[in-house]
Amino acid sequence: MFIGKNRERIAMVRKKRKIGARVFLFIFLLSFSSFCFGQAEDSLYLRVGTLLKGDGQILKDVVVEIRNGKILYVGKELLLKKGMNIIEFKDSIATPGFIAANACLKATEKTKEVDLLLRRGRQFSPKRVPALNEEESESTPEINLLHAIDPKAEDFEKAWRSGVTCVYLAPGNLNVFNGTGTVLKTAGKSPQEMLVRNEVHLKVTFGTEPATGASRGLQFDLRRRRPQNRMGITFIFRNQLTDVLNKNDVPDSELNLREIMFRRVLKKEIPLRIRARSYMDIMAALRMMEEFGYRWILEDGADAHKYLDDLKKNRIPVVYGPVYKPKGRTDFNSEEDSYLPQTPLLLAKKGILFAFQNNEQSPINSFRDEAIFAVQIGLSREAALKALTFDAARILGVEDRLGTIEKGKDADLLIFKGDPFEPASLLEKVIINGKMFDPNK
């Protein structure tokens, strides 16, 4: 009798365990299905009155569905389900997030500032500018800026609050070969979370800046390793590439990181980003291209209007700016006093791919003003928007993720109360990777 009761108890315990396991499994599956198929917290539905896709198309009364940081749907026929929370912007204009194809900002709060001798008319005067360079050598192609990024640096917040959702950052301008650049979102908790693409271009600086480090005042120290003029800069450039050309028979395994980077340039696997402001430096970059056959992007290009045919013929994109030059400042974006504010208009008319940049005298939170000024002097709104979005993404090689508002791309959008190219228009919302921010709080 005792044995029979014991068996009943054991059976009852087993039955309770089975029921408990089934209840646990049911709750788990219900939670999992709700997470996967329900309207999760990272889902977002917007209805906007006007949508500028970034590629020239304009859509009216559009619904945008965003999920897991990506754009899932753009159109008018979205099947609305009960419980969907649609955020209405019926009187607003949506654009892709702005991309600074070259951004001057402090990537870390401890970014060093250096004294450079800048030309002001016929005089030279010192100016402190931010710089992130490895200055032990005039050639540091193996250096990468990603490892110096501090997401908490306040300039990133200034960027997204002004509509800049993505930036290209590279080492400073104090070496001939400065290092490789990286494309980053302007919001994120870590450099890896912000990263869009790394080692995008190898930055080169022609002109006076690499030579500035060889001087103290105007007294040159011949013992310093830096080049002291354009002859020295050209020599270093040619010498580095020629050394690697002479090692064509050497396998990659026997080259150092510096030589591997130069080999990638010569194989056209990575383009050069050449900062060349004056006509002399642009001419030198074109001449070196004929000798070595590299691909390149012209950065700054204050005198680009003098080489429109050459740029068009060789399909060389231009990252230009600042567009606006205050009266009386001869050092704003060119050593030479040949600054032409209509340069973006001339580039557009010639069919040359171009995008905007800022510099140390036009902070990142005034980036949109560069395009506004270009529109005011004749650039079409369509061309200006493309330069801020799709064309910038093409230059950076990230057009598969950024630059337009369409299915499959990153959910980086801006919502404006009014025309984005009117200075008084309010930027209402900024969306980065599907997360909405209020730039006015």
N, C-alpha and C positions, 0 to 999 in steps of 0.2 A: 504493500500500500504506500509506503514511504517512497519507494522507487518510482511508482506511478505519478505521485504528486511532483516529484523532482523533475521528471520528464516534462510535465505540463508547464512548470516554471521556466524551464530551459526553452521550450517552444515559444512561450509568451515573450521572453526576452529577445529571441531571434526575430520574432514578428515585429516587435517595437523598433528594433534596429533597422529592419528593412524599410519600415514606414518612415523613420527618420532620415534614412539615406535618400529615399525617393523625394521627400519634402525638400531636403537640401539641394538635390539635383534640379528640382523644379524651380526653386528660387534662383539658383545660379543661372539656369538657362534663360529664365525670364529677364534677369538683370543683363545678361550678355546680349540678348536680342534687342532689348531696349537701347543698349549702348550702340549696337551696330546699326539698327534700322530705325530707331526713333529720332526725333529732332534733338540731337545732342547739343551740348552747350556751344560747340564750335561750328554749328550751322547758323547761317545768316541769310536773310532774304531782304533784298532791297528793291524798292520801286522808285525809279528816277524819271523825271520829266524829260531830260535830254541826256543822252550818253554819247560821248566822243570816244570812239574805240581806240584812237591813237594812230590808226592807219589811214585816216581821211574819212572814214565812214561816220555818219551821224544817225543815231537811232532815237526815236521818240517813244515815250511812255513804255519803258523797258523794265522787266523784272530780272534781277541778277540773283542767282542762287550760289551761295558759297558754302563749301563744306571741307573740313580738314585743311584749311588754308589755301584751297584751290577753287577756281571758278568752275562750277558744275554746269551752269546754264545761263545763257543770255538770250532774252527774247520776250515775246508777249504771250505765248501759249502755255506757260507753266501751269500744270494742274495744281490748283490750290487745294490743300487739304485742311480739314478742320483742326484748329489748334495752331496753325502756322502763324508765327509772329512776323508780319511783314513791316519793315521800317519804311515809312513813306518820305520820299524827297521829291514830290511831284513838281515843285517849283524850282528845283535845283539842277545843276549840271554835274555829271560824273565824268572824270577823266582817269586814265591810268596814273599811277604814282609817278612823280617826276624822278628822273635819273640824272644825277650829276656825273657826266662822263669823265670828269676829273674834278675832285673836290679838294679844296684847301681847308682843312679843319684839324683840330688837335685830336689825334687818334687816341691819345692818352693824356691825362691831366699833367703828366710830367714831361710832356713834349718840350724839348729844349728849344730855346730861342737863340739865334746867332745874329751877329752883326754883319750885314752885307753893305758894301759900298754901292749905292744906287745912283744912277745918273739923274740929275735934275737940271735939264738944259745943258750948259757947258760945265756945270759943277758936279762934284761927287760928294755925297753925304751919307753917313751911316744910317742904317735902319734895321731894327730888330724884327726878324721874321721867324716863324716856327719852322723847324727842320728836324727830320728824322733820317739821319744818314749814319752809316758806319764809316767813319772818316780815317781809318787806318790805311786805306788804299783809295786811289782814284778810280778803281774798277772793282765793283762789288755786285756782279750780276747774280750771285747765288743768294743774296739777301732777299728776304720776303717779309712784307709789312705785316702779314697776318699775325705774326708772333709778338707784335707790339700793340695790338688792339686792346683798348680798355672800354668795354661796353658802357661803363658808367661815366665816361667823359661827357661833359655837358654839351659839347658840340653835336653829338648824335641826336640829343633831344631837340636842340635848336633846328636841326635838319628836318626831322619829321614834323615838327610843329609848323614848318613853313612849306610842307608838301613834298619834301625830298625824301622818298622812301627807300632809295638805293643810291649808293655812291661807289665810285672807283677811287681807291686810295693807293698810293705808291710812296716809296721813300722820297726824301727831299731832293733838291736840285744841286747839291754841292759836289757830287762826283760826276765823272763822265758816264760810266755805267752805274746807275743808282740801285738797281734791284728790280724785282718783279712786283707788279701790282695785284690787288685783289678787289673783287666786287662784293659788297656787303649790303645787307639791309640796315636801316638806321635804328631798328629796335630789336632787342634780343638780350638774353641774359649771359651769353657767352659768344666769343668770336665764331665758334663752330655753328651755333644756332643762327647767327647773322649771315654766315657765309653763303654766297650764291655760286661763286666760281673763284678759284685761286690760280695764281701764276698766269694772269691773263695776258699781260704785255711786259716786255723788258724795257724799263725806262732808261732813256739816254738824255743827257742835257748837253746841248751845244750852246755856245754863247759865253758870257762873262762869268756866270755863277760858279762853275767849277774852278775858274781861275781866281775867284775872290778869296778862297781859302789860302792862297799863296801870299797874301799881303797882310801887312799890319799897317793900317793907315794906307799910305801910298808907297811905303817902303817895302820892296819885295825881298823876301828871304830866299836866296837861291838854294839853300840846303833843304828846303821843304820839298816833298815829293809831288805836290800838286802841280798841274799845268798852270802856266802863268799867262797864257794868251790863247787865241784860236789855233795857232800852229801846234801848240802842245796838245790841245784837246783833240785835234784831227789826228795827230800822230798816235795818241793813246788808242783812239777808236780803231784806226786801221791796223795797228800793231796787234791788238788783242784778237781781231778776227783773222788776220793773216796767220798768226801762230796756230790757230785751230785748223785753218785750211791746210797747213803744212803737216797736219797729223791725220789726214784722211784715211790712212791705212791703219791707224791705231783704233782698236775696239773701245767701245764706251767704258768697259770695265777697267781700262787703264787710264781713263781721264778723271780729273777731279771735278767737283761740282761746278766750278766756274767754266771749265772747258766744255762740259756737257751742255750747259746753258747756251754757250755760243754756238755749239754744233746744232742745237735745236733752232736757233735763229737762222743759220745758214741753210738748214733743211726746210725752212719756211714753216716749221711747226709752231712757232710762236713769233708774233710780229714785234718789232721795235716800236716803242712809244717815244718819239723824239720831240723833246721840248726845244723848239727853235722859234725865236721871236722875230729877229731881224731878217732882212732879205739875205744877208750874208750867210746866216746859219741855215736857212731853208735851202739856199743854193748848195751848201756843203752836204746837206742830207740827201739831196737829189743826186749829187755827184757820187757820193758813196754808194747809193743804191745801184747806180750803173756798174760800179766796180764789184760789189758783193751780191747783188741780186736779192736783198732781203725785202720782206714785206714791212710796211711801217704806217703808223698813224702820226699825223702832225698835231702836236699839242701846243696850245697858246696861239701861235701863228698870227701875230699882229700884222705881219707883212704878207699874209697869205694872198691878199688881193693882187699882188704883183706876180703870182705864179699860178693863176687860175687854169691856164691851159695845161701846164705841166701836171698839176694835181689831178685834173680831169683825165688826162691821157693815161696816167699811171694808176688811176683809181685809188688815190690816197685820201682817206677820210681826214677830216679836220675837227679837232676839239678846240673850239674858239671861245675866247672871253678873257676878261670881262668885256661886254659890249659897251657899257657906259663908262665914259672917261670924263671926270670933272674937269672943268676949264682950268688951264694953267698947270696941270700935273703932267709932266713929260715922262715920268717914270711909271705910269700906271700899268701899262702892259707892253711896253716896247722901249728898247734902248734908243731906237731911232724915233724921230718925231714924224713918223709916217702913218700914224694911227688913222684908220678909216672906219667910222661907226657903221657904214653900210656893208661891211664885209659879209655878215650873215646873208644879206639880201643877194649879194653877188655870188656867193657860194650856192645858194638855192637856185638862182637863175641858170647857173652853169651845170646844175645837176650833180654837184659834189656832195657826198654824204657828210653831214656835219652835226655836231651836238654842242651843247653849252658847258662851260665850266665857270668856276669862280676863282679868285686868288686871295692873297692875304689882305688886300685892300677892298675886297668885296666879300664880306662874310657869307657863310653858307645860308644864313636865314634871309639873305637878299637874292638868292639864286633865281627865284621866279622873276624878279625885277629885270634880270638880263634879257629874258624873252619878251617881257612887256615893252622894254625900251626898243628892242629890235622890231617889234610889231609897229610901234609908234613911228618908226622911220622907214616903214615900207614892207617889212617881211609879212607874208600872209599868216593868218592865225593857224591855218592848217600846217604850214611848214614849221612854224614855231612850236606847235604841239608835238609834231613828229620829232623835232630836234630834242625836245624835253623827254620823250618817251621811246617810241619805236626805233628811231634812228640811233639814239644813244644805246639802246639795247643791242642793235646790230653791230655797232662799233665795238662793243664789249663782248660780243659773241654769246649773249644770253637772251636772244630774241625768242628762244624756245620756251622761256619761262616768264619773260617780262616784256613790257613795252606796249601791249594792247590788252583790251578787256575782252577775252574770249575763252571759251571752254578749254580747260586743261591747264591754263596758265595760273601763276601765283595770284592770289587775291590781294593785289596792291591797287587801291583806288583812292581817289580824292573826290570829295563832294563840295562843290562851290555854290554859294548863294550869289549867282550872277556870273558874268563872263570871266573866265579865269585870267584873261588878258586885260582886264580892267583893274587898276590898282585898288579901287575901293571894294572890289568883290571879296566877300568873306569866305574863308576856308572853313567850312562847317565841320567836316569829319575827315579823318585820315584812317585808312584801313591798310594794315600791313600783315600779310600772311593770314588774312581772314579775321584779324583782331582789330576792333574799332577803337580809335583814340579820339579824344576831343582836344584839338590844338588850342582851344580858348580857355582851358581850365588849368 
